[in-house]
Amino acid sequence: MSVVRQRTVRSLSSLACLAVAGALIGLPGPAAADETFVLKQTITVTGAVLHSFDISWVDPEVHAYFLGDRSNKAVDVVDTISKAQSKLGTGAFVGFTGNNDTSGPNGVLSFRNRDKTEVWAGDGNSTVKVIDFKTGDILHTIATKGEERADELCYDPVDHLIQIANDAEADSGHAPFVSFIPTEGPNAYTVVKQIPFPEATNGIEQCQWNPRNGLIYLNLPEVNGTGADTTDGEVVVIDPRRMDIVTRFKVPVTLCAGPQGMAIGPEPQILLGCDAASQSPGTGENAGIIDERDGRLLKVLANAGGADEVWFNPGDGHYFLADGSNTTQEQIAVVDSLFGQQDAPVVIAKPPGAGHAHSVAADLRDNEVYFPIPDNAGSTLCPTVTSGCIAIFAAKGRDDPPVFAGR
């Protein structure tokens, strides 16, 4: 790849991140939280009941919400304007095998690539599927040559590069690894390099490309531990031009144990959704906001952890943490990025439900938030509790002063 970089970002979501860059130097003192997120609509997924699913994604350019739906062996699509639903790649994926480490689809994202919008999704057989959004055709099936699933992924639109993790390789006696796949050029749609992470004793989680510095950030929930998030995690910083590690930031297990979800917020913030109980007494399952430059914790969000996917919506300045706080009432944590202030959480499911609503994505155009709810969550938000649904929320009320003036 050329060292000279044409800094052209073609993704609207990336442009939105750039629009809020420079909004913050740090985190000011807290302000009153006066927004609540209320249910606007639910969508019952067609086909099999929504039992097993993974990551979701919103592409505002094509006004589409995507969900890796293992129950239907497909990527579910919801039109964010009409709310009509459809499916991509039905039957092309492994589906739910009874073991998350061999199920798929998993991580999913989309972007405009030359003359078409492509949807990329990791599958349970260690492959990556590339789908034409308009036609639904499987354009490419890319082998990562692992033994378990291809999972979380992120896209660098400047270097035209996908990074995807095989997080569960320890099950087959190998180190988890990430693969780099160009989306353009002579090596397009092939794995050109891999980085193993033998120190990642509890897998690899979310990565994100940062449009402010062109680097990729990657979560390791635990480094050289027991496999149960008992030691410090790390955020690994990768230069996509070199496809190599440039630095590592320690994430203290005492404050934010098991970093999984990641979202690039306003400069210099990166949100980490931590999954395990922190080791400091009384801190519970926390989340944290780190400084992208040096990894220091700018803010610890007490009892807002237990998250898999997290999302930043530049349209309203809020972070959303799926499965936030992991209390007896399953809920989504909502955090104002300007003040580091937690708004009222969204209650998804009440006991005795067992399923976790661990996936979240927001549409920056309409400031609507999409939460898939599984059939075993016990949620009365869904029209049929035992079928699950996709719940759509929006804010009622407004922060004073507005998070981003002039919108």
VEXPA-548251 format. One record per residue: z, x, y of N, C-alpha, C in turn; residue in three letters. Coordinates in steps of 0.02 Angstrom, whole numbers, plus 50000, padded with zeros to 5 digits. Layout:
ZXYZXYZXYALA ...
//
This chain:
500005004249940500005000050000500005004450063MET 499675002150115499645005950177500325006550210SER 500465012550236501095013450272501055010050340VAL 500465009350367500375005750430500414998350415VAL 500904995050446501034988050429500794983450485ARG 500394978750468500204973550516500724968050512GLN 501134967550565501714963150562501494956050579ARG 501134953150533500904946350539501254942150487THR 501634937350509502014933150463501694926350461VAL 501434924550402501034918450397501444912450375ARG 502064913550355502474908050331502854904950389SER 502834898450396503184895050450503924896150445LEU 504184896250383504904897350375505094904350399SER 504664909250389504804915950413504754916150489SER 504264912650517504214912250589504844909150620LEU 505104904250586505704900950611506294905850612ALA 506324910050560506854915150560506764919850620CYS 506144921750634506014926150690506194922750756LEU 506104916250759506244912650821506974912950840ALA 507404913150790508114913350804508394920450804VAL 507964925350789508204932250790508444934050859ALA 509004937450864509294939250928509744934050956GLY 509824928450921510254923050947510984925050946ALA 511174929350899511884931250893511954938750888LEU 512474941350917512664948250906513224948450855ILE 513664943650858514204942950810514354935650801GLY 514954934050785515154927050777515664925350831LEU 515504920950877515994918950928516564915050896PRO 517054913450939517614909550914517404902550893GLY 517814899150853517634892650827517594887350881PRO 517154882550870517104876650913517204870550870ALA 517304865050902517424858950865516834857050823ALA 516964855350761516434853050716516384845550722ALA 515814843050746515764835850759515164832750725ASP 514864836250678514304833450641514524831650571GLU 514254826250546514334824550475513634823150447THR 513544824850384512904823850352512944817650308PHE 512494812950321512524806450287511904805550244VAL 511984801550192511434800250145510904795950179LEU 510274798450175509714794650202509324791050147LYS 509244794450090508804791750038508934795449973GLN 508794792049918508814795349853508134794349818THR 507954799149777507334798849740507494799849666ILE 507334795049625507424795749553506794799149524THR 506894804849493506334808749468506004805049410VAL 505344804849411504974801649356504984806049294THR 504874802849237504884806549173505584806749144GLY 505754812349112506414813149082506954813149136ALA 507554811049118508104811049166508234818149189VAL 508494818749249508584825349281509234828449255LEU 509174832149200509764835149169509824842549185HIS 509284846249176509304853549188508774855449239SER 508994858949291508534861249343508824867649373PHE 508424870949414508674877149445508544876949520ASP 508184881849545508134882849617507624878049649ILE 507744876649714507274872349751507044875949814SER 506534873049846506194876449902505854871149945TRP 505854872150011505474867850056504954872050092VAL 504324869650091503784872850128503574868050183ASP 503774869250245503624864550299502884864450318PRO 502514869650300501804869750317501414864550278GLU 501614863250216501264858250175501724852150163VAL 502254851750204502764846450201502924844550128HIS 503184849550091503334848450021504004851550002ALA 504384847949962504994850449930504834851749857TYR 505044857549832504914859549763505564860549725PHE 505574858649662506164859449620505954861749551LEU 506264867149526506144869449458506484864849409GLY 506114860149380506384854749338506284856549264ASP 506804859149232506744860949162506704854949117ARG 507024849449136507014843449094506314840849084SER 505884841649134505194839249130504684844949122ASN 504934851049112504484856849102503964857249157LYS 504194856449219503734856049276504084858049340ALA 503694858949393503954859449460503874852649493VAL 504434849549511504404843149546504214844349618ASP 503824839749646503604840149716503774833449750VAL 504104833949808504224828049850503894829249917VAL 503464824649938503164824950005503724823450055ASP 503864828150100504434827350145504304822150200THR 503684819850206503534814550254503554807750220ILE 503134806850169503084800250135503614799250082SER 503914804750058504394804850002504074803049936LYS 503404803049932503064802149868503184808349825ALA 503214807349760503344812949715502764814049667GLN 502724820349644502224822349595502504828249557SER 502104831049511502324836649471501764841849466LYS 501964848149460501494853649451501654857149385LEU 501134858949348501224862949288501584859449232GLY 501554852949229501914849249176501714851749107THR 502214853549068502084855949000501924863348995GLY 501814866649053501634873749051502254878149048ALA 502834875249061503454879049062503854878048997PHE 504314882548985504724882348925505154876148923VAL 505414874148982505874868548985506584870748969GLY 507014865948955507714867448940507794868648866PHE 508024874648848508094876648778508804875748752THR 509264873748796509974873648778510334879848801GLY 509954884748826510224891048851509874892648916ASN 510254893148971509954894449035509544900849036ASN 509744905748996509424912248998508734912348967ASP 508554907048932507874906548903507514900248926THR 507774896848977507474890649001507054891949063SER 506644887049080506224887649140505864881049154GLY 505634879849216505594884649271506264886049304PRO 506294891749339506904894049370506804894749446ASN 506784901049470506654901949542505954899449559GLY 505874896649620505234893949641505154895149716VAL 504544896549738504384897049809503634895949818LEU 503424895149880502714894049895502534897649960SER 501894899149968501634902150028500874901450029PHE 500594902250089499874902050098499594908950081ARG 499134909150034498814915450014498054914550021ASN 497794917450075497084916850092496884909350098ARG 496504906650051496234899950060496624894550024ASP 497214896249997497594891049961498334892249966LYS 498714886949954499444887549948499614888549875THR 499984893949861500184895549793500924893949783GLU 501084891249726501784890049706501934894749648VAL 502444898949657502654903849607503314901549576TRP 503364902049510503974900049475504104904649416ALA 504724906849409504914910749351505024906149291GLY 504854908649230504914904549170505384907749120ASP 505594903849071506084906049022505834911048972GLY 505174912148968504884916948920504694923448954ASN 505034925049010504924931349046504254931749081SER 503954925949096503324925849133503424922549201THR 502934923649243502904920449308502274916249310VAL 502344909949328501764905549335501574904949408LYS 500924905449422500654904449489500214898249488VAL 500374893349530500044886749528499704885349594ILE 499104882649592498754880249651499074873649672ASP 499374873649732499724867649755499264861649760PHE 498644862649782498184857049793497924854149728LYS 497734858449681497414856049620497904855349561THR 498464858949564498934859049509498754863749453GLY 498204867449460497974872049409498444878149404ASP 498574880449343498924886749333498414892349346ILE 498514896049399498044901249419498164907749380LEU 498804909349369498984915549335499624914549296HIS 499674917849239500294918549202500424926049195THR 500954928449227501084935549233501684937449190ILE 501574941949143502114944149099502524949649132ALA 503184948749133503624954049159503874958549103THR 503714956949041503854961048982504604961748969LYS 504974956448986505674956348968505774952048906GLY 506414951148887506584947048828506844940148848GLU 507094939548909507384933348932507014930748993GLU 507304926049028506954922649081506784927049141ARG 506244925349175506104927849242506404922649290ALA 506814924849336507244920149372507114920049447ASP 507594922449486507554921949559507004926549587GLU 506684924349641506154928149671506144927249747LEU 505804931949780505714931449852505034934449869CYS 504794932949930504114934749950504124938550016TYR 503774944150018503674948050079502964946750103ASP 502874942850157502204941050180501854946550218PRO 502214951850238501894957450273501564962150224VAL 501924963750170501664968250119501344964550061ASP 501324957850066501004953750015501284955349945HIS 501944954349939502294956649880502824951549858LEU 502834950249794503364946249762503854950949728ILE 504504949549736505004952849695505354947549654GLN 505404948549588505714943649544506174947249495ILE 506734943849479507244946949436507234944049366ALA 507294948449317507474946549248508224947949242ASN 508614942749253509334943649263509744943649198ASP 509454941249143509844940049083509674944849026ALA 509384950549042509164955148989509734958048948GLU 510344958048976510924960648938511014956848872ALA 510794950548870510854946648808510474949748751ASP 509944953448768509534956648716509654964148714SER 510184966448746510374973448743510024977948792GLY 509714975148844509354979148893509664978148962HIS 509484982449008509724981749077509304976449113ALA 509624972349155509224967849197508804971949246PRO 508254968849269507794972649311507444968049360PHE 507144970949412506704967249457505994970049449VAL 505514965649458504804967449455504484966249523SER 503994970449541503614969649602502904967749584PHE 502654962349615501994959649599501604958549664ILE 501084962449678500674961149737500314954449732PRO 500224951349789499854944949791499144945849818THR 498984951749841498314953349864498134960449842GLU 497484962149847497264968849833497074969949760GLY 496914976149742496654977649675497154976449619PRO 497804976549634498314975549583498644968749588ASN 498304964049621498594957449630498754954149563ALA 499314950749561499534946849503499684951149441TYR 499864957449454500094961749400500734965249421THR 501164966849374501774970449388501594977749400VAL 501764980349460501584987249477502184991949473VAL 502784989249475503374993449470503974989049452LYS 504464992149418505094988749403505674993349418GLN 506244990449437506854994149448507394991249401ILE 507664995249355508204992749312508874993249348PRO 509334988849330510004988949358510524988749302PHE 510624994449268511104994549213511824993349237PRO 511944994549301512614993449329512764986149342GLU 512254981849340512344974749355512594971149293ALA 513254971149284513564968749222513624961149219THR 513444957749272513414950349270512764947849300ASN 512224951549284511554949249303511374950949374GLY 510794948249394510514949049461510404942049489ILE 510524941349554510454934649584509934934749640GLU 510044930849691509534929349741509334935449782GLN 508694935949797508444940849845508134937149904CYS 508094940549961507774937850020507434943350058GLN 506834941950084506494946450130506714944950201TRP 506904950250238507154949450306506594950850355ASN 506354945850392505794946950438505964951350497PRO 506614952550510506804956650568506704964150555ARG 506784966250493506714973450479506234974850421ASN 505944969750391505464970750337505754973050272GLY 506414972450263506744974650202506934968750158LEU 507004970150093507224965050045507954966250028ILE 508344960950028509054961250011509144957649944TYR 509554960449900509624957949831510364957849812LEU 510594952249783511294951649762511404953949691ASN 511904958249681512174959849615512884956949614LEU 513014951749574513674948549575514244953249557PRO 514114957949512514644962449489514344969149470GLU 514694974549488514454981249472514964984649426VAL 514734986649367515144990349318515804986849304ASN 515754980449287516344976549272516344973849201GLY 516684968249193516764965249126516254959849111THR 515854958149161515384952649152515654946049177GLY 516224946149210516534939949234516704940349308ALA 516324944249346516434945049419517134947649434ASP 517354952649397518024955449405518044961649448THR 517464964349466517424970149510516974968449570THR 516944973049618516544971949678515804970749660ASP 515494966349698514784965449694514434969949745GLY 513774969449747513384973349795512804969249822GLU 512614970849884511964968949910511544975249912VAL 511004975249874510554980949870509984979849920VAL 509854984949961509324984550012508724988549987VAL 508144985349985507544988249955506984988450007ILE 506644994250011506054994950053505444992750012ASP 505124987150029504564984749988503944989149992PRO 503874993350043503304997850047503355003249993ARG 503965005849985504095010949934504285007849867ARG 504475001449870504734998049811505305002049781MET 505795003649825506355007849805506975005949846ASP 507555007749820508195006149852508315011049909ILE 508525008349967508675012650024509425013050038VAL 509805007850022510525008050030510845002349991THR 511505002549987511884997249953512494995549995ARG 512654989049997513254986750032513744983849980PHE 514354986349982514864983649937515104976849961LYS 515184972149914515464965549928516134965149893VAL 516694965049931517354965549900517524959449856PRO 517724960849795517914955549749518534951849774VAL 518924955149816519534951949843519374946549893THR 518784946849924518624942049976518034937449959LEU 517534940149924516934936249909516674938549840CYS 516954935649788516834938049720516204934849691ALA 515774939049663515184936449629514654933849675GLY 514374937949722513854935449767513234933249728PRO 513024927149739512444924349705511914922149755GLN 512044916549789511564914049838511524918449899GLY 510934918549930510834922549991510364918850038MET 510534918950103510094915950154510104920450216ALA 509514921750243509454925550305509564920850363ILE 510094922150402510254917850459510044920950524GLY 510334918750581510174921850645510414929150646PRO 510074933350685510244940350689510964941450709GLU 511354945550674511174949650616511454946750551PRO 511484940250545511844937050491511444936450426GLN 511794937650370511554935750304512134932250269ILE 512004926150246512524922350211512504924050136LEU 513094925150108513164926050036513584920350008LEU 513314916949958513694911849922514004914949861GLY 514664915749859515004919149805515264914149754CYS 515184915749690515284910849638515984910749608ASP 516334916449608516964916949572517564916549619ALA 518144915549589518764915349628518924922349653ALA 519024923049719519194929449748519894931449726SER 520034937949727520654940349697521234940549745GLN 521124939449809521684938949856522034932249846SER 522694932149845523064925849832522874920449882PRO 522724914549855522604908749897521934908349930GLY 521474912949913520824912949948520304908649913THR 520404907049850519944902649815519254905749807GLY 518754901349800518064903649794517754903549864GLU 517654909449891517434910049959516684911149964ASN 516434910850025515764913250042515864918250098ALA 515344921950115515404926850168514774927650208GLY 514844929450271514274931150313514324938550328ILE 513804942450309513814949650319513334951550374ILE 513424957650400512974960550449512404964050412ASP 511794962250427511214965050392511144972550401GLU 511464975450453511374982550468511834987050427ARG 512444984750413512914989050379513304985650323ASP 513184979150314513504975450260514214973350272GLY 514494974750331515184972750343515244965150347ARG 515804962650324515924955450325516074953150396LEU 515644949050425515774946250491516234940250486LEU 516204936750430516594930550423516684929150349LYS 517304927550330517434925050263517534917550269VAL 517154913750230517184906450231517624904250173LEU 518254902950188518744901450135518574895050099ALA 518624895250033518534889349990517854886049999ASN 517354889950016516674887350022516214890749972ALA 516504893549919516104897049870515914892649811GLY 515824895849753515584892249695514854890649700GLY 514484894349743513794892449757513304896449715ALA 512754893149696512184896549666511674897549722ASP 511294892349739510824893049794511154891349860GLU 510984895149913511174893449981510544893550024VAL 510584890450083509984889550125510184889750197TRP 509774892850240509854892450312509294888350342PHE 509474883450383508974879250416508954881050490ASN 508444884850513508404886550584508274880550628PRO 508074874950598507964868850638508594866150670GLY 509174866850635509794864350664510354869650663ASP 510184875650639510674881050643511224880850591GLY 511124877050536511644876350486511464880050421HIS 511994882750391511954885150322512174879450275TYR 511864879150216512064874450164512194878350100PHE 512764876950069512964880550009513044875549952LEU 512594875949903512604871149848513194872549802ALA 513544867049783514144867449743514704870749782ASP 514674869949848515164873049892515874871049875GLY 516314875849872517044875549859517224873849788SER 516754870949749516864869849678517534866449664ASN 517714861549706518334857849697518224852449644THR 518744848349633518684842949584518154837949606THR 518034837549671517474833549695516904838349713GLN 516364838149672515804842649685515524841049754GLU 515414846349793515194845249862514764850949886GLN 514434849849942514014854849974514364857050038ILE 514494863550044514794866150105514264866550160ALA 514464864850221514024865050280514354869450332VAL 513994874550355514274879450401513814880250461VAL 514104879850521513734880950583513654888450593ASP 513034890850596512924898050600513124900950668SER 513154896850720513334899450786514074900950790LEU 514474896450762515194897150770515554899550707PHE 515194899950651515534901550589516024896050570GLY 515894890150593516344884450585516094879950529GLN 516544877850485516344873450431516374866150453GLN 515814862650447515804855550460516054851850399ASP 516084845250404516314841250347515844842250288ALA 516104843650228515674844650170515354838050149PRO 514804838650113514464832850084514714832050012VAL 515034826549997515274825349930514694822749887VAL 514554826349834513994824749790514214820549730ILE 514734822849698514954819549636515714819849631ALA 515984814749600516704814449589516844815049515LYS 517454817049497517614817449426517544810649393PRO 517404810349328517434815849280516764819249269PRO 516314819249317515664822449308515724829749291GLY 515264832249252515284839249230514714843249260ALA 514174840049282513594843649306513694846149377GLY 513374851549394513434854549460512784853849499HIS 512834851449560512254851049605512174857949638ALA 511884862749601511894869749622511274871949658HIS 510874867249682510224868749713510184865049779SER 509934868449831509894865349897509324868449937VAL 508984864249977508464866650022508394861750080ALA 508224864350138508184860050198507494860550230ALA 507284854950259506644854550294506784855450369ASP 506514860950398506664862450468506314857750516LEU 505784854250493505434849550538505854843450553ARG 506134840350501506524834250510507264835250502ASP 507474841550489508184843150479508494838750425ASN 508114837950371508374834450312508534839450257GLU 509064837950220509314842450169509244839150101VAL 508954842850053508804840149987509284843149935TYR 509624838549898510094840649846509924837149781PHE 509674840649731509584837449666510254836649630PRO 510364830849600510994829349566510854827849493ILE 511174831449446511024830449375511314823949348PRO 511054822049290511254815649260511984815649238ASP 512274821449226512974821649202513464823349257ASN 513254822649320513714824249375514194818549390ALA 514064812649364514494806949378514434804449450GLY 513864805749482513794804049552513554796849562SER 513934793149600513734786249616513234786049674THR 513044791849700512524792049752511854790149722LEU 511744791849658511104790349626511084783049605CYS 510514779749613510454772649594510664771349522PRO 510474775949477510704775649408511084782049395THR 511734781449386512164787349382511944791949326VAL 511744789149270511574793149212510864795949212THR 510494794749266509814797449271509774803349319SER 510274804149362510234809149414509734807249467GLY 509664811249519509194809749573509154815649620CYS 508704815249668508684819949724508944816149785ILE 509504818449812509804815249870509594818849934ALA 509424815049985509204817850049509704815950103ILE 509964820950138510464819950190510194822250257PHE 510484819550311510334821750379510964821050420ALA 510984824650476511584824750517511664818450558ALA 512284816450564512464811050610512924814150662LYS 512754813550725513124817050777512794823650792GLY 513084827250838512774833450861513304838250886ARG 513204844750872513644849850899513594849950974ASP 514144851251008514164851551080514494858051102ASP 514114862851129513414862451149512944863151089PRO 512294861451098511824862051043511804869251017PRO 511694869950953511654876650923511064880450952VAL 510474877250954509894880450983509624875851037PHE 509744877651099509524873451155508764873451160ALA 508494867951185507784867551198507374864851141GLY 507674863351084507294860651029507174853151040ARG 
//
